[in-house]
Amino acid sequence: MKDKTEISEKITEVLNSLEGIQRATASPFLFEKMQGRRNEDNGIWNILAYKLSRPAVAISLSLVILLVNTWLLLSNPDAGNVPNTDQISDLAIDYHFDASTAPEQNMILP
């Protein structure tokens, strides 16, 4: 256990460190800043922007969007690989495209 003299020396050292203490002063424009914040328009868009701009909310929303996109892409993997032949044949009929007449239309004459 420490001696009483060591303890009293520590106490006097701590008390002596408080000798030069002064009262804290506020910044000159503190009152104006507080009044500006108080009178600020807190509409729904400002509140929404404030909430969504927080890093935790922004990151979590981004992850949710990425997970939903991934789920939608992986839920039906064969839909993008098979061309719809009905639509292709309908377009061929609409534009009068016939495979047998295609070379004749672009024939180069000497």
DSSP file (Angstrom, degrees, kcal/mol; ACC not computed):
  #  RESIDUE AA STRUCTURE BP1 BP2  ACC     N-H-->O    O-->H-N    N-H-->O    O-->H-N    TCO  KAPPA ALPHA  PHI   PSI    X-CA   Y-CA   Z-CA
    1    1 A M              0   0    0      0, 0.0     2,-0.1     0, 0.0     0, 0.0   0.000 360.0 360.0 360.0 146.3    0.0    0.0    0.0
    2    2 A K        -     0   0    0      1,-0.1     2,-0.0     2,-0.1     0, 0.0  -0.345 360.0-105.3 -74.5 152.3    1.2    3.5   -0.8
    3    3 A D     >  -     0   0    0      1,-0.1     4,-1.8    -2,-0.1     5,-0.1  -0.331  24.1-117.0 -72.4 159.8    2.3    5.8    1.9
    4    4 A K  H  > S+     0   0    0      1,-0.2     4,-2.3     2,-0.2     5,-0.2   0.792 115.6  58.1 -67.4 -27.0    0.2    8.7    3.1
    5    5 A T  H  > S+     0   0    0      2,-0.2     4,-2.2     1,-0.2    -1,-0.2   0.894 104.8  49.5 -70.6 -39.0    2.8   11.1    1.9
    6    6 A E  H  > S+     0   0    0      2,-0.2     4,-2.2     1,-0.2    -2,-0.2   0.921 112.5  48.0 -64.3 -42.6    2.7    9.7   -1.7
    7    7 A I  H  X S+     0   0    0     -4,-1.8     4,-2.2     1,-0.2    -2,-0.2   0.917 112.3  48.0 -65.0 -43.7   -1.1   10.0   -1.7
    8    8 A S  H  X S+     0   0    0     -4,-2.3     4,-2.4     1,-0.2    -1,-0.2   0.863 109.5  53.8 -67.4 -33.9   -1.0   13.6   -0.3
    9    9 A E  H  X S+     0   0    0     -4,-2.2     4,-2.2     2,-0.2    -1,-0.2   0.916 109.4  48.4 -63.5 -42.9    1.7   14.5   -2.9
   10   10 A K  H  X S+     0   0    0     -4,-2.2     4,-2.4     2,-0.2    -2,-0.2   0.902 111.0  51.1 -63.0 -40.9   -0.6   13.2   -5.7
   11   11 A I  H  X S+     0   0    0     -4,-2.2     4,-2.4     1,-0.2    -2,-0.2   0.931 111.7  45.7 -64.6 -44.7   -3.5   15.1   -4.3
   12   12 A T  H  X S+     0   0    0     -4,-2.4     4,-2.3     2,-0.2    -1,-0.2   0.860 111.1  54.3 -66.9 -34.0   -1.6   18.4   -4.1
   13   13 A E  H  X S+     0   0    0     -4,-2.2     4,-1.4     2,-0.2    -2,-0.2   0.916 110.6  45.9 -63.8 -43.2   -0.2   17.8   -7.7
   14   14 A V  H  X S+     0   0    0     -4,-2.4     4,-0.6     1,-0.2    -2,-0.2   0.921 113.8  48.1 -66.4 -44.0   -3.8   17.4   -9.0
   15   15 A L  H >< S+     0   0    0     -4,-2.4     3,-0.8     1,-0.2    -2,-0.2   0.862 109.5  53.2 -66.3 -34.8   -5.0   20.5   -7.2
   16   16 A N  H >< S+     0   0    0     -4,-2.3     3,-1.4     1,-0.2     4,-0.3   0.806 100.3  62.0 -69.5 -28.5   -2.0   22.5   -8.4
   17   17 A S  H 3< S+     0   0    0     -4,-1.4     3,-0.3     1,-0.3    -1,-0.2   0.714  98.5  58.1 -69.6 -17.7   -2.8   21.5  -12.0
   18   18 A L  T X< S+     0   0    0     -3,-0.8     3,-1.2    -4,-0.6    -1,-0.3   0.430  79.8  92.5 -89.3   0.3   -6.2   23.3  -11.6
   19   19 A E  T <  S+     0   0    0     -3,-1.4    -1,-0.2     1,-0.3    -2,-0.1   0.880  84.8  46.7 -64.9 -39.8   -4.6   26.7  -10.7
   20   20 A G  T 3  S+     0   0    0     -3,-0.3    -1,-0.3    -4,-0.3     2,-0.1   0.235  82.8 132.0 -89.0  15.7   -4.6   28.1  -14.3
   21   21 A I    <   -     0   0    0     -3,-1.2     2,-0.3     1,-0.0    -3,-0.0  -0.426  33.3-174.2 -73.2 141.1   -8.1   27.1  -15.1
   22   22 A Q        -     0   0    0     -2,-0.1     2,-0.2     3,-0.0    -2,-0.0  -0.873  34.2 -88.9-128.9 163.4  -10.4   29.7  -16.7
   23   23 A R        -     0   0    0     -2,-0.3     2,-0.1     1,-0.1     0, 0.0  -0.520  48.6-111.4 -72.2 137.8  -14.0   29.8  -17.6
   24   24 A A        -     0   0    0     -2,-0.2     2,-0.4     1,-0.0    -1,-0.1  -0.453  29.5-145.0 -70.7 140.5  -14.7   28.5  -21.2
   25   25 A T        -     0   0    0     -2,-0.1     2,-0.1    -3,-0.0    -1,-0.0  -0.877  10.0-129.1-109.8 141.4  -15.8   31.1  -23.7
   26   26 A A        -     0   0    0     -2,-0.4    -1,-0.0     1,-0.1     0, 0.0  -0.440  35.2 -90.9 -82.5 159.2  -18.3   30.4  -26.4
   27   27 A S    >   -     0   0    0     -2,-0.1     3,-1.6     1,-0.1     4,-0.3  -0.368  37.7-116.1 -66.1 151.1  -17.7   31.3  -30.0
   28   28 A P  T 3  S+     0   0    0      0, 0.0     3,-0.3     0, 0.0     4,-0.2   0.783 113.1  44.2 -63.3 -25.9  -18.9   34.8  -30.9
   29   29 A F  T 3> S+     0   0    0      1,-0.2     4,-2.2     2,-0.1     5,-0.2   0.188  79.6 106.9-104.8  17.8  -21.5   33.4  -33.4
   30   30 A L  H <> S+     0   0    0     -3,-1.6     4,-2.4     1,-0.2     5,-0.2   0.912  79.5  49.6 -62.4 -43.9  -22.9   30.6  -31.3
   31   31 A F  H  > S+     0   0    0     -4,-0.3     4,-2.4    -3,-0.3    -1,-0.2   0.911 111.2  49.3 -63.4 -41.8  -26.2   32.3  -30.5
   32   32 A E  H  > S+     0   0    0     -4,-0.2     4,-2.5     2,-0.2    -1,-0.2   0.892 110.5  51.0 -64.7 -39.2  -26.7   33.1  -34.2
   33   33 A K  H  X S+     0   0    0     -4,-2.2     4,-2.3     2,-0.2    -1,-0.2   0.919 111.0  48.1 -63.2 -42.7  -26.0   29.5  -35.2
   34   34 A M  H  X S+     0   0    0     -4,-2.4     4,-2.0     1,-0.2    -2,-0.2   0.902 112.4  48.4 -66.1 -39.9  -28.5   28.2  -32.6
   35   35 A Q  H  X S+     0   0    0     -4,-2.4     4,-2.3     2,-0.2    -2,-0.2   0.902 110.3  52.2 -66.1 -40.5  -31.1   30.7  -33.7
   36   36 A G  H  X S+     0   0    0     -4,-2.5     4,-0.6     1,-0.2    -2,-0.2   0.911 110.5  47.4 -62.1 -42.8  -30.6   29.7  -37.4
   37   37 A R  H  < S+     0   0    0     -4,-2.3     3,-0.5     1,-0.2    -1,-0.2   0.882 112.7  50.3 -64.7 -37.6  -31.0   26.0  -36.6
   38   38 A R  H  < S+     0   0    0     -4,-2.0    -2,-0.2     1,-0.2    -1,-0.2   0.881 115.1  41.5 -68.9 -38.0  -34.1   26.7  -34.6
   39   39 A N  H  < S+     0   0    0     -4,-2.3    -1,-0.2    -5,-0.1    -2,-0.2   0.430  88.4 123.0 -90.0   0.3  -35.7   28.8  -37.3
   40   40 A E  S  < S-     0   0    0     -4,-0.6     2,-0.6    -3,-0.5    -3,-0.1  -0.301  73.9-105.1 -65.2 145.7  -34.6   26.5  -40.1
   41   41 A D        -     0   0    0      1,-0.1     2,-0.5     5,-0.0    -1,-0.1  -0.611  33.4-170.4 -73.2 116.4  -37.4   25.0  -42.3
   42   42 A N        +     0   0    0     -2,-0.6    -1,-0.1     4,-0.1    -2,-0.0  -0.505  22.6 161.1-107.5  61.7  -37.8   21.4  -41.2
   43   43 A G     >  -     0   0    0     -2,-0.5     4,-2.1     1,-0.1     5,-0.2  -0.144  57.0 -95.5 -72.6 175.9  -40.1   20.2  -44.0
   44   44 A I  H  > S+     0   0    0      1,-0.2     4,-2.4     2,-0.2     5,-0.2   0.843 123.6  53.3 -64.2 -34.6  -40.5   16.5  -44.9
   45   45 A W  H  > S+     0   0    0      2,-0.2     4,-2.6     1,-0.2    -1,-0.2   0.884 108.8  48.7 -71.3 -37.5  -37.9   16.7  -47.6
   46   46 A N  H  > S+     0   0    0      2,-0.2     4,-2.2     1,-0.2    -2,-0.2   0.913 113.7  46.5 -66.7 -41.5  -35.2   18.1  -45.4
   47   47 A I  H  X S+     0   0    0     -4,-2.1     4,-2.4     2,-0.2    -2,-0.2   0.916 113.9  48.4 -66.5 -42.1  -36.0   15.5  -42.7
   48   48 A L  H  X S+     0   0    0     -4,-2.4     4,-2.7     2,-0.2     5,-0.2   0.913 112.0  48.8 -64.2 -43.2  -35.9   12.7  -45.3
   49   49 A A  H  X S+     0   0    0     -4,-2.6     4,-1.5     1,-0.2    -1,-0.2   0.894 111.4  50.6 -64.0 -39.0  -32.7   13.9  -46.8
   50   50 A Y  H  < S+     0   0    0     -4,-2.2     4,-0.3    -5,-0.2    -2,-0.2   0.922 113.5  44.5 -64.1 -43.9  -31.1   14.1  -43.4
   51   51 A K  H >< S+     0   0    0     -4,-2.4     3,-0.9     1,-0.2     6,-0.2   0.903 115.5  46.5 -68.7 -41.1  -32.2   10.6  -42.5
   52   52 A L  H 3< S+     0   0    0     -4,-2.7    -1,-0.2     1,-0.2    -2,-0.2   0.724 103.4  63.5 -76.0 -20.4  -31.1    9.1  -45.8
   53   53 A S  T 3< S+     0   0    0     -4,-1.5    -1,-0.2    -5,-0.2    -2,-0.2   0.540  75.5 108.7 -82.8  -4.6  -27.8   10.8  -45.9
   54   54 A R  S <> S-     0   0    0     -3,-0.9     4,-2.6    -4,-0.3     5,-0.2  -0.535  76.0-128.8 -69.8 137.1  -26.6    9.0  -42.8
   55   55 A P  H  > S+     0   0    0      0, 0.0     4,-2.6     0, 0.0     5,-0.3   0.864 104.8  52.3 -58.4 -40.0  -23.9    6.4  -43.8
   56   56 A A  H  > S+     0   0    0      1,-0.2     4,-2.0     2,-0.2     5,-0.2   0.915 113.9  43.0 -65.1 -41.3  -25.6    3.5  -42.0
   57   57 A V  H  > S+     0   0    0     -6,-0.2     4,-2.6    -3,-0.2     5,-0.2   0.919 114.9  49.5 -70.0 -43.9  -28.9    4.1  -43.7
   58   58 A A  H  X S+     0   0    0     -4,-2.6     4,-2.1     1,-0.2    -2,-0.2   0.913 113.5  45.6 -63.6 -43.1  -27.4    4.7  -47.1
   59   59 A I  H  X S+     0   0    0     -4,-2.6     4,-2.3    -5,-0.2    -1,-0.2   0.913 113.7  48.7 -67.7 -42.1  -25.2    1.6  -47.0
   60   60 A S  H  X S+     0   0    0     -4,-2.0     4,-2.1    -5,-0.3    -2,-0.2   0.902 111.7  49.1 -67.4 -38.8  -28.1   -0.6  -45.8
   61   61 A L  H  X S+     0   0    0     -4,-2.6     4,-2.4     2,-0.2    -1,-0.2   0.898 110.7  51.4 -65.3 -39.0  -30.4    0.7  -48.5
   62   62 A S  H  X S+     0   0    0     -4,-2.1     4,-2.4    -5,-0.2    -2,-0.2   0.915 110.4  48.5 -62.7 -42.5  -27.8    0.1  -51.2
   63   63 A L  H  X S+     0   0    0     -4,-2.3     4,-2.5     2,-0.2    -1,-0.2   0.890 110.1  51.4 -65.4 -38.8  -27.3   -3.5  -49.9
   64   64 A V  H  X S+     0   0    0     -4,-2.1     4,-2.4     2,-0.2    -2,-0.2   0.928 110.8  48.3 -63.4 -44.2  -31.0   -4.1  -50.0
   65   65 A I  H  X S+     0   0    0     -4,-2.4     4,-2.4     1,-0.2    -2,-0.2   0.916 112.6  48.7 -62.5 -43.2  -31.3   -2.8  -53.5
   66   66 A L  H  X S+     0   0    0     -4,-2.4     4,-2.5     1,-0.2    -1,-0.2   0.896 111.4  49.7 -64.0 -39.7  -28.4   -5.0  -54.6
   67   67 A L  H  X S+     0   0    0     -4,-2.5     4,-2.5     2,-0.2    -2,-0.2   0.900 111.1  48.8 -66.4 -39.9  -29.8   -8.0  -52.9
   68   68 A V  H  X S+     0   0    0     -4,-2.4     4,-2.5     2,-0.2    -2,-0.2   0.919 112.5  48.6 -65.7 -42.7  -33.2   -7.5  -54.6
   69   69 A N  H  X S+     0   0    0     -4,-2.4     4,-2.3     2,-0.2    -2,-0.2   0.920 112.8  47.8 -62.6 -43.3  -31.6   -7.1  -58.0
   70   70 A T  H  X S+     0   0    0     -4,-2.5     4,-2.4     1,-0.2    -2,-0.2   0.917 111.6  50.2 -63.6 -42.6  -29.5  -10.2  -57.5
   71   71 A W  H  X S+     0   0    0     -4,-2.5     4,-1.5     1,-0.2    -2,-0.2   0.915 111.3  48.6 -62.6 -42.2  -32.5  -12.2  -56.4
   72   72 A L  H  X S+     0   0    0     -4,-2.5     4,-0.6     1,-0.2    -1,-0.2   0.888 113.1  47.6 -66.2 -37.9  -34.5  -11.0  -59.4
   73   73 A L  H  < S+     0   0    0     -4,-2.3     3,-0.3     1,-0.2    -2,-0.2   0.883 117.7  40.8 -69.6 -37.5  -31.7  -11.9  -61.8
   74   74 A L  H  < S+     0   0    0     -4,-2.4    -1,-0.2     1,-0.2    -2,-0.2   0.616  98.8  74.4 -88.0 -12.2  -31.1  -15.4  -60.3
   75   75 A S  H  < S+     0   0    0     -4,-1.5    -1,-0.2     1,-0.3    -2,-0.1   0.825 112.5  21.5 -71.9 -29.4  -34.8  -16.3  -59.8
   76   76 A N    ><  +     0   0    0     -4,-0.6     3,-0.8    -3,-0.3     4,-0.3  -0.661  69.1 163.6-136.9  79.4  -35.4  -16.9  -63.5
   77   77 A P  T 3  S+     0   0    0      0, 0.0     3,-0.4     0, 0.0     4,-0.3   0.737  72.1  56.9 -74.2 -21.8  -32.0  -17.6  -65.2
   78   78 A D  T 3> S+     0   0    0      1,-0.2     4,-1.1     2,-0.1     3,-0.4   0.583  84.3  82.0 -86.4  -9.0  -33.5  -19.2  -68.4
   79   79 A A  T <4 S+     0   0    0     -3,-0.8    -1,-0.2     1,-0.2     3,-0.1   0.845  94.2  44.2 -67.0 -33.7  -35.7  -16.3  -69.4
   80   80 A G  T  4 S+     0   0    0     -3,-0.4    -1,-0.2    -4,-0.3    -2,-0.1   0.668 108.0  58.3 -85.4 -16.1  -32.9  -14.3  -71.1
   81   81 A N  T  4 S+     0   0    0     -3,-0.4    -2,-0.2    -4,-0.3    -1,-0.2   0.759  91.8  70.1 -87.7 -26.0  -31.3  -17.2  -73.0
   82   82 A V  S  < S-     0   0    0     -4,-1.1     2,-0.1    -3,-0.1    -1,-0.1  -0.830  76.5-140.9 -99.4 116.2  -34.2  -18.4  -75.1
   83   83 A P        -     0   0    0      0, 0.0     2,-1.0     0, 0.0     3,-0.1  -0.467  22.9-114.4 -72.5 147.4  -35.3  -16.0  -77.9
   84   84 A N     >  -     0   0    0      1,-0.2     4,-1.6    -2,-0.1     3,-0.2  -0.720  28.3-169.7 -84.0 105.9  -39.0  -15.6  -78.4
   85   85 A T  H  > S+     0   0    0     -2,-1.0     4,-2.5     1,-0.2     5,-0.2   0.774  81.6  61.9 -70.9 -26.0  -39.5  -17.1  -81.9
   86   86 A D  H  > S+     0   0    0      2,-0.2     4,-2.2     1,-0.2    -1,-0.2   0.924 106.0  45.3 -66.0 -42.7  -43.0  -15.8  -82.1
   87   87 A Q  H  > S+     0   0    0      2,-0.2     4,-2.2     1,-0.2    -2,-0.2   0.893 113.0  50.8 -67.1 -38.8  -41.9  -12.2  -81.8
   88   88 A I  H  X S+     0   0    0     -4,-1.6     4,-2.2     2,-0.2    -2,-0.2   0.920 111.8  46.4 -65.7 -42.8  -39.1  -12.8  -84.4
   89   89 A S  H  X S+     0   0    0     -4,-2.5     4,-2.1     2,-0.2    -1,-0.2   0.875 110.7  53.4 -69.0 -34.9  -41.5  -14.4  -86.9
   90   90 A D  H  X S+     0   0    0     -4,-2.2     4,-2.5     2,-0.2    -1,-0.2   0.908 110.0  47.9 -63.4 -40.8  -44.0  -11.6  -86.4
   91   91 A L  H  X S+     0   0    0     -4,-2.2     4,-2.2     2,-0.2    -2,-0.2   0.892 109.5  53.0 -65.7 -38.8  -41.4   -9.0  -87.1
   92   92 A A  H  <>S+     0   0    0     -4,-2.2     5,-2.9     1,-0.2    -1,-0.2   0.889 111.6  46.0 -64.1 -38.2  -40.3  -10.9  -90.2
   93   93 A I  H ><5S+     0   0    0     -4,-2.1     3,-1.1     3,-0.2    -2,-0.2   0.916 111.5  52.0 -69.3 -43.0  -43.9  -10.9  -91.5
   94   94 A D  H 3<5S+     0   0    0     -4,-2.5    -2,-0.2     1,-0.3    -1,-0.2   0.883 116.4  39.0 -61.6 -39.0  -44.4   -7.2  -90.6
   95   95 A Y  T 3<5S-     0   0    0     -4,-2.2    -1,-0.3    -5,-0.1    -2,-0.2   0.283 110.1-120.3 -97.1  11.5  -41.2   -6.1  -92.5
   96   96 A H  T < 5 +     0   0    0     -3,-1.1     2,-0.7     1,-0.2    -3,-0.2   0.891  51.1 167.4  53.9  45.8  -41.8   -8.6  -95.4
   97   97 A F      < +     0   0    0     -5,-2.9     2,-0.5    -6,-0.2    -1,-0.2  -0.816  10.1 176.6 -94.9 120.5  -38.5  -10.3  -94.7
   98   98 A D    >>  -     0   0    0     -2,-0.7     4,-1.0     1,-0.1     3,-0.7  -0.992  27.3-145.4-125.2 128.5  -38.1  -13.6  -96.5
   99   99 A A  T 34 S+     0   0    0     -2,-0.5     3,-0.2     1,-0.2    -1,-0.1   0.816  99.5  55.0 -63.8 -30.9  -34.9  -15.5  -96.3
  100  100 A S  T 34 S+     0   0    0      1,-0.2     4,-0.3     2,-0.1    -1,-0.2   0.804 112.1  42.3 -75.2 -27.2  -35.1  -16.8  -99.8
  101  101 A T  T <> S+     0   0    0     -3,-0.7     4,-1.6     1,-0.2    -1,-0.2   0.530  90.5  88.7 -95.7  -6.4  -35.5  -13.3 -101.3
  102  102 A A  H  X S+     0   0    0     -4,-1.0     4,-1.0     1,-0.2     3,-0.3   0.921  88.8  45.7 -61.1 -46.7  -32.8  -11.6  -99.2
  103  103 A P  H  4 S+     0   0    0      0, 0.0    -1,-0.2     0, 0.0     3,-0.2   0.847 109.8  56.6 -66.6 -30.0  -29.9  -12.4 -101.5
  104  104 A E  H >4 S+     0   0    0     -4,-0.3     3,-1.0     1,-0.2    -2,-0.2   0.830 101.8  55.5 -69.8 -31.3  -31.9  -11.3 -104.6
  105  105 A Q  H 3< S+     0   0    0     -4,-1.6    -1,-0.2    -3,-0.3    -3,-0.1   0.820 112.8  41.4 -71.0 -28.7  -32.6   -7.8 -103.1
  106  106 A N  T 3< S+     0   0    0     -4,-1.0    -1,-0.2    -3,-0.2     2,-0.2  -0.030  82.1 145.5-108.2  30.6  -28.9   -7.1 -102.6
  107  107 A M    <   -     0   0    0     -3,-1.0     2,-0.6     1,-0.1    -3,-0.1  -0.496  43.0-139.2 -74.3 134.2  -27.7   -8.6 -105.9
  108  108 A I        -     0   0    0     -2,-0.2    -1,-0.1     2,-0.0    -2,-0.1  -0.827  15.4-151.0 -95.3 124.0  -24.7   -6.8 -107.5
  109  109 A L              0   0    0     -2,-0.6     0, 0.0     1,-0.1     0, 0.0  -0.744 360.0 360.0 -96.3 143.3  -25.0   -6.4 -111.2
  110  110 A P              0   0    0      0, 0.0    -1,-0.1     0, 0.0    -2,-0.0   0.495 360.0 360.0 -73.4 360.0  -21.8   -6.2 -113.4
